[in-house]
Amino acid sequence: MIKSLLPKITSQLDYFQPNTITAYVNLYNYLIFRQNPEIIKDIDRFTLDGILMVRILNLIGGSAKRASPDFSSYFSEMFLFCEKFQKKLVFVGGSNSELVNFISQIEKSFPTLKIQGALDGYFSDEESNIIAKDILDMRPDIVILGLGTPKQEIFAILLKSMGFNGNIYTCGAFISQTALKGVNYYPEIINTLHLRWLYRIFKEKKLLKRYFLLYPLSIWYLLIDYLRT
């Protein structure tokens, strides 16, 4: 899988490139992508989420920098571009209450951002076509999906297949995190020292298994996959 993934990894993003799905890959969702390799071929480009993922992939042939879908990375610049060029956005993810808080936080920092719609992420696979049709009816330029892997990638591919010709970005827990903590989820010192993983463990104890069991497992599989290619 790593052979098909590496050519699609980039940190140079044209925010408004039409008909494009931009997803991210980190040590956690790499394990999920390994189980669903068909997703990789339908995603147009990937960014590297997490400094450890950057260092590992650059060791085995990559050249991209970290570009995470949040305000500690490229989303701040992208939202400013969206304000400047009056791009219409739709957000999908989180609960209804989280979306209310999220939109409130976003409007404080980006008061002229054109938010065309916001839909919660608690819909079933059977409802995906209906949700996709609702989004198409809104006619946004950009759709940001915070549904978790692989649901967000599968939904992005569905939306594109149904005729959406704008930009789709996956963002994982970005909507829920911003709703909880605002646009500055990570303190500046944490960003500077690349300790976001440690801060998230402190704030979200449920991530202990991910960081101390699944991450080492993912590193092992990354190396195995690379050596097999």
Summary of the structure (lengths in Angstrom):
residues: 229
radius of gyration: 17.0
end to end distance: 8.4
largest distance: 49.9
contacts: 730
relative contact order: 0.17
helix: 55%
strand: 14%
